[in-house]
């Protein structure tokens, strides 16, 4: 096992693990009330270590430049093969789905402040890299691809414009009625780095990551949702005893991604498990009813938090809706995944991933 990069860091929840890094939230031993995030690369395979080192150095440089910017993570500590940064409480954009103008105004403000510091994020096309904080403001995370520019030349301005255009893509996805004519015009004009990347580099990237490494841009979800999800649905959805199926991805402690299947059904655990081959899904749970919003849409944001055992983020969502809390109680109580927590029984400085219970 690699040595702990920060012995006083107490891990709590694994958020992401791939060949280039592991991201874990927790706290420092003498400050349990303040959540921090550890990104470490000491577990990465040797062939991936040069790329992992490059990515973490880019993140460190960008976070140093972003000091004091509201909505950007703050660098806490740097190690040889790891960094600690502040935790930002918030909901990923694909779940928050902001419909009002306030979040988008604040996102624009955030990108402008980063631009004034010479920072371009270069990965805000992913909604999971955007957060809506509890007070409705914008935040951005995952600075592995970010750039710190000392010269504000044409290349920098082009990348900064692309950051803004990618933010507008989120606005188009979640609040298209708020787009102005100027914003629609900006969305229609990709800058030359994007055009070159789409025509050349992205094809190579997709081949290496999806064909050779067998993962994709799903924040650790790999390609399993795309490849195995339809097979699971084909096995379950035609059956009259199953009303609806939801499938979530979650990181596994030994690496890789698991699939967690929730099925709205009266079938027993054993009968439902028999319908889904173990090679397709690691965890299968029958539930009395799946959570839905006011318009009947499936609340997959809640199920995703259950699948990842992130109950600390689930609780405030349910506290505001007693009816939803009652519906989710049996799902939470019977959840199959408990392994994203770390075993504290090892004593000070000896926290380790638990080999009992689930991740």
C-alpha positions in Angstrom: 0.0 0.0 0.0 1.3 3.5 -0.7 2.1 5.7 2.3 -0.5 8.2 3.4 0.4 11.5 1.7 -1.1 13.4 4.6 -1.1 11.3 7.8 -3.4 13.7 9.6 -6.1 13.4 6.9 -9.1 11.3 7.9 -10.8 9.9 4.8 -14.6 9.6 4.8 -16.1 9.3 1.3 -14.6 8.2 -2.0 -16.0 10.3 -4.8 -14.0 9.3 -7.8 -11.3 6.8 -8.7 -9.7 6.2 -12.1 -6.2 5.4 -13.5 -5.1 9.0 -13.0 -6.2 9.8 -9.5 -8.4 9.1 -6.5 -10.6 11.8 -5.0 -11.7 11.4 -1.3 -13.4 13.8 1.0 -12.7 13.9 4.7 -11.2 16.1 7.3 -8.0 16.9 9.1 -7.7 15.1 12.4 -7.5 18.3 14.5 -10.4 20.0 12.5 -13.2 17.5 12.1 -15.8 20.2 11.4 -14.1 21.4 8.2 -14.4 19.1 5.2 -11.5 18.9 2.8 -10.8 17.0 -0.4 -7.8 14.8 -1.1 -6.6 14.1 -4.6 -3.8 11.6 -4.7 -1.9 9.9 -7.5 0.3 7.6 -5.6 -1.9 4.6 -6.3 -1.8 5.1 -10.1 -0.2 2.5 -12.3 3.3 3.3 -13.4 2.4 3.7 -17.1 -0.2 6.4 -16.1 2.0 8.2 -13.6 3.5 10.8 -16.0 0.1 11.9 -17.1 -1.3 11.8 -13.6 1.6 14.0 -12.4 1.0 16.5 -15.2 -2.7 16.7 -14.4 -2.2 17.3 -10.6 0.5 19.9 -11.3 -1.9 21.8 -13.6 -4.5 21.7 -10.9 -2.1 23.0 -8.2 -1.0 25.9 -10.4 -4.6 26.8 -11.2 -5.8 26.6 -7.6 -2.9 28.7 -6.4 -4.0 31.4 -8.9 -7.7 31.1 -7.9 -7.0 31.9 -4.2 -9.9 33.9 -2.8 -12.3 33.5 -5.7 -15.8 32.6 -4.5 -17.0 29.4 -6.1 -13.5 28.0 -6.8 -11.8 25.4 -4.5 -9.1 26.7 -2.3 -5.8 25.0 -2.1 -5.0 23.8 1.5 -1.8 21.8 1.2 0.4 20.3 -1.5 2.4 17.0 -1.2 4.7 15.2 -3.6 1.9 13.1 -5.1 -1.2 14.6 -3.6 -3.1 17.8 -2.9 -5.7 18.9 -0.3 -8.3 21.5 -1.3 -11.4 22.9 0.3 -14.7 21.2 0.0 -17.5 23.0 -1.8 -21.0 22.0 -0.8 -23.3 21.9 -3.7 -25.4 19.8 -6.2 -24.0 18.9 -9.6 -25.6 20.8 -12.4 -27.2 17.8 -14.1 -29.2 17.3 -10.9 -29.7 20.9 -9.8 -31.0 22.0 -13.2 -31.1 25.7 -12.5 -34.1 27.3 -14.3 -33.7 30.9 -13.1 -31.2 33.5 -14.3 -29.4 34.0 -10.9 -27.1 30.9 -11.2 -26.1 31.7 -14.7 -25.2 35.3 -13.8 -23.0 34.0 -11.0 -21.4 31.4 -13.3 -20.5 34.3 -15.7 -19.1 36.2 -12.7 -17.0 33.2 -11.7 -15.5 32.7 -15.2 -14.7 36.5 -15.4 -12.8 36.4 -12.1 -10.9 33.4 -13.2 -10.1 35.1 -16.5 -8.7 38.2 -14.6 -6.4 35.8 -12.8 -5.2 34.2 -16.1 -7.0 30.9 -15.5 -9.0 28.9 -18.0 -10.7 25.8 -16.8 -10.9 24.0 -20.1 -13.4 21.3 -18.8 -16.6 23.2 -18.0 -18.5 21.5 -20.8 -19.2 18.7 -18.3 -22.2 19.6 -16.1 -20.7 17.5 -13.3 -17.9 20.0 -13.0 -20.4 22.8 -12.1 -22.2 23.0 -8.8 -25.2 24.9 -7.4 -24.4 25.8 -3.8 -27.0 25.7 -1.1 -27.5 29.5 -1.4 -28.0 29.2 -5.2 -24.6 30.4 -6.3 -22.3 28.8 -8.9 -19.1 26.8 -8.2 -16.7 24.9 -10.4 -14.5 22.0 -9.5 -12.0 19.6 -11.1 -9.2 21.8 -12.3 -7.0 18.9 -13.7 -7.2 20.3 -17.2 -7.1 24.0 -16.2 -4.4 26.4 -17.5 -2.6 29.2 -15.8 -1.6 31.8 -18.4 1.0 34.5 -17.6 0.5 36.1 -21.0 -3.0 37.2 -22.0 -2.5 36.7 -25.7 -4.9 35.4 -28.4 -4.6 31.8 -27.3 -5.6 32.7 -23.7 -8.5 34.8 -24.9 -9.7 32.0 -27.2 -9.7 29.5 -24.3 -11.5 31.9 -22.0 -14.1 32.4 -24.6 -14.6 28.7 -24.9 -15.1 28.4 -21.2 -17.9 31.0 -21.5 -19.4 29.2 -24.5 -19.4 25.9 -22.6 -21.1 27.5 -19.7 -23.8 28.7 -22.1 -24.2 25.1 -23.3 -25.3 24.4 -19.7 -27.8 27.3 -19.9 -29.1 25.9 -23.2 -29.5 22.5 -21.7 -31.3 23.6 -18.5 -32.8 27.0 -19.2 -32.9 27.6 -23.0 -35.6 30.3 -22.7 -33.1 32.5 -20.9 -30.6 32.6 -23.8 -30.2 36.0 -25.4 -29.6 36.4 -29.1 -26.0 37.3 -28.5 -25.5 34.1 -26.4 -27.1 32.0 -29.1 -24.7 33.5 -31.6 -21.8 32.7 -29.4 -23.0 29.1 -29.0 -23.1 28.7 -32.8 -19.4 29.7 -33.2 -16.9 27.2 -32.0 -13.4 28.5 -31.6 -10.6 27.0 -33.7 -9.1 24.9 -30.8 -12.5 23.2 -30.4 -12.8 22.5 -34.1 -9.3 21.1 -34.3 -9.8 19.0 -31.1 -13.1 17.5 -32.5 -11.5 16.7 -35.8 -8.3 15.2 -34.5 -7.5 14.9 -30.8 -10.9 13.8 -29.6 -10.9 10.8 -31.9 -7.5 9.7 -30.5 -8.7 10.4 -27.0 -11.9 8.4 -27.5 -10.0 5.5 -29.0 -7.4 5.3 -26.1 -9.9 5.8 -23.3 -12.9 3.9 -24.6 -11.3 1.1 -26.7 -8.0 0.6 -24.9 -8.7 1.7 -21.3 -12.5 0.9 -21.4 -13.7 4.1 -19.7 -15.3 7.3 -20.8 -16.1 10.8 -19.5 -18.6 9.8 -16.8 -16.7 10.8 -13.7 -15.7 7.3 -13.0 -18.8 5.7 -14.4 -16.7 4.3 -17.4 -18.7 3.0 -20.3 -20.7 0.5 -18.2 -23.9 2.6 -18.1 -23.8 2.8 -21.9 -22.9 -0.8 -22.5 -24.5 -2.8 -19.7 -27.4 -0.5 -18.9 -29.5 -1.4 -22.0 -28.9 -5.1 -21.3 -30.2 -4.8 -17.8 -33.3 -2.9 -18.9 -33.9 -5.5 -21.6 -33.9 -8.2 -18.8 -36.2 -6.4 -16.4 -38.5 -3.8 -18.1 -40.6 -6.3 -20.2 -41.7 -8.1 -17.0 -45.1 -7.2 -15.7 -44.0 -7.4 -12.1 -41.5 -4.6 -12.6 -43.0 -1.1 -12.9 -39.7 0.9 -13.6 -36.0 0.5 -13.4 -33.2 3.0 -12.4 -29.5 2.3 -12.9 -26.7 4.3 -11.2 -22.9 3.9 -11.4 -20.7 4.1 -8.3 -16.9 3.7 -7.7 -15.6 0.5 -6.3 -12.8 0.5 -3.6 -10.5 -1.8 -5.6 -10.9 0.3 -8.7 -13.4 0.3 -11.5 -17.1 1.1 -11.5 -20.1 -0.9 -10.3 -23.7 -0.7 -11.4 -26.5 -0.4 -8.9 -30.0 -1.3 -10.1 -33.1 -0.1 -8.3 -36.3 -1.8 -9.5 -39.8 -0.8 -8.5 -41.3 -4.2 -7.9 -42.8 -6.6 -5.4 -40.3 -9.3 -6.3 -38.1 -10.6 -3.6 -34.4 -9.9 -3.4 -33.6 -13.4 -4.6 -36.0 -13.4 -7.5 -34.9 -10.0 -8.7 -31.2 -10.9 -8.4 -31.7 -14.0 -10.5 -33.0 -11.9 -13.4 -29.8 -9.7 -13.6 -26.5 -11.6 -14.3 -23.8 -10.6 -11.8 -21.5 -9.6 -14.7 -24.0 -6.9 -15.6 -24.7 -5.3 -12.2 -23.0 -5.7 -8.8 -25.9 -4.5 -6.7 -29.6 -5.0 -7.2 -32.4 -3.7 -4.9 -36.1 -4.1 -5.1 -38.0 -1.0 -3.8 -41.7 -0.4 -3.0 -41.7 2.8 -5.1 -39.1 4.9 -6.9 -38.9 8.6 -5.9 -40.5 11.0 -8.4 -40.8 14.8 -8.6 -44.0 16.8 -8.8 -44.3 16.2 -12.6 -43.7 12.5 -12.3 -40.1 12.6 -13.4 -37.7 10.1 -11.7 -35.5 11.6 -9.0 -32.4 9.9 -10.1 -30.4 12.5 -8.2 -31.6 10.9 -4.9 -30.9 7.4 -6.1 -27.4 8.3 -7.2 -26.6 9.5 -3.6 -28.0 6.3 -2.2 -25.9 4.3 -4.7 -22.8 6.1 -3.6 -23.8 6.0 0.1 -23.5 9.8 0.3 -26.2 10.1 3.0 -24.8 13.4 4.3 -25.8 15.0 1.0 -29.1 13.2 0.8 -30.4 14.2 4.2 -30.9 17.9 3.5 -32.7 17.1 0.3 -35.2 14.9 2.1 -35.6 17.2 5.1 -37.4 19.7 3.0 -40.0 17.2 1.8 -41.5 14.9 4.5 -43.5 12.8 1.9 -40.3 12.2 -0.1 -38.5 11.4 3.1 -41.0 8.7 4.0 -40.8 7.2 0.5 -37.0 7.1 0.6 -36.7 5.7 4.1 -37.0 2.0 3.1 -34.7 2.5 0.1 -32.0 4.0 2.4 -32.5 1.5 5.1 -32.2 -1.4 2.8 -29.4 0.1 0.6 -26.8 -2.4 -0.6 -23.8 -0.1 -0.8 -22.0 0.8 2.4 -18.4 0.7 1.3 -17.7 4.3 0.5 -17.0 4.8 4.2 -13.6 4.1 5.8 -12.9 1.8 8.7 -12.0 4.0 11.7 -11.2 1.0 14.0 -7.6 0.9 12.8 -6.7 3.7 15.1 -4.9 7.1 14.5 -3.0 7.2 11.3 -4.2 3.8 10.3 -7.5 4.5 8.5 -8.0 2.0 5.7 -10.7 1.1 3.3 -13.0 -1.3 5.1 -13.0 -4.9 4.0 -16.4 -5.4 5.7 -19.6 -4.0 4.6 -20.0 -2.4 1.2 -18.5 0.6 -0.7 
